[in-house]
């Protein structure tokens, strides 16, 4: 019973941070398919935070999110113009998603 309780607590609190179901989903998601998916996961993951905390986090996430959107627009443009692309959105998106993900999943206080 003791190990079961420890396991459940460890699942709920990672790095000193309470993990909501949406935050767990975002932290466990390894690949994404679009900017919209990344934005949706991000918004759901930080929905429980105060407006001040959301603003601070979104300031940090602005750059990778905008780069992800630019990459998606560039690849979509190549597909529409040339009917092909040398890269896939999944490859480009994952680079930025991991930056976003690490910011979201490391919100808890640092251990001392």
C-alpha positions in Angstrom: 0.0 0.0 0.0 2.8 2.4 0.8 4.5 1.9 -2.6 1.1 2.5 -4.3 0.6 5.8 -2.5 4.2 6.9 -3.3 3.6 6.0 -7.0 0.4 8.0 -7.1 2.0 11.0 -5.5 4.9 10.8 -7.9 2.5 10.8 -10.8 0.7 13.9 -9.5 3.7 15.9 -8.5 6.7 16.1 -10.9 9.7 18.3 -10.0 7.6 19.9 -7.3 4.8 20.8 -9.6 1.2 19.7 -9.4 0.4 18.0 -12.7 -3.2 18.5 -14.0 -4.4 15.9 -16.5 -3.9 18.4 -19.3 -0.4 19.2 -18.2 0.4 15.5 -18.0 -0.9 15.1 -21.6 1.3 18.0 -22.8 4.4 16.7 -21.0 3.9 13.1 -22.3 3.2 14.1 -25.9 6.3 13.4 -27.9 5.3 14.6 -31.4 2.7 17.1 -32.7 1.3 17.6 -36.1 0.6 21.4 -36.3 0.9 24.8 -34.7 -2.8 24.6 -33.7 -2.2 21.4 -31.8 0.8 22.8 -30.0 -1.1 26.0 -29.1 -4.2 23.9 -27.9 -2.1 21.7 -25.7 -0.2 24.7 -24.3 -3.4 26.5 -23.5 -5.0 23.5 -21.8 -1.8 22.8 -19.8 -1.7 26.3 -18.3 -5.4 26.9 -18.0 -5.4 26.3 -14.2 -2.7 29.0 -13.6 -3.4 32.6 -12.7 -3.5 35.3 -15.4 -0.1 36.7 -14.2 1.5 33.2 -14.4 0.0 32.5 -17.8 1.4 35.8 -19.1 4.9 35.0 -17.9 4.8 31.6 -19.4 3.4 32.8 -22.7 6.2 35.4 -22.9 8.7 32.5 -22.7 6.7 30.5 -25.3 6.2 33.3 -27.8 9.4 32.7 -29.7 9.1 28.9 -30.2 5.4 29.2 -31.0 5.9 31.9 -33.6 8.8 29.9 -35.1 6.6 26.9 -35.3 3.9 28.9 -37.0 6.4 30.3 -39.5 7.7 26.8 -40.2 4.2 25.5 -40.8 3.4 28.4 -43.1 6.6 27.9 -45.1 6.0 24.2 -45.5 2.4 24.7 -46.5 3.5 27.3 -49.0 6.0 24.8 -50.5 3.3 22.1 -50.8 0.9 24.5 -52.5 3.4 26.0 -54.9 5.6 23.0 -55.8 3.3 20.1 -54.7 6.1 18.8 -52.5 8.4 19.7 -49.7 11.8 18.5 -48.6 10.9 18.6 -45.0 7.9 17.4 -43.0 6.0 19.5 -40.5 6.5 16.8 -37.9 10.3 17.1 -38.1 10.1 20.9 -37.9 7.4 21.0 -35.3 9.1 18.6 -32.9 12.1 20.9 -32.6 9.9 23.7 -31.3 7.5 21.5 -29.4 10.4 20.2 -27.2 11.3 23.8 -26.3 7.6 24.5 -25.5 7.2 21.3 -23.6 10.3 21.8 -21.4 9.1 25.2 -20.4 5.6 23.9 -19.5 6.8 20.8 -17.7 9.5 22.5 -15.6 7.2 25.1 -14.0 7.6 23.7 -10.5 10.0 25.2 -7.9 13.6 24.1 -8.1 14.6 21.6 -5.5 17.2 22.9 -3.0 
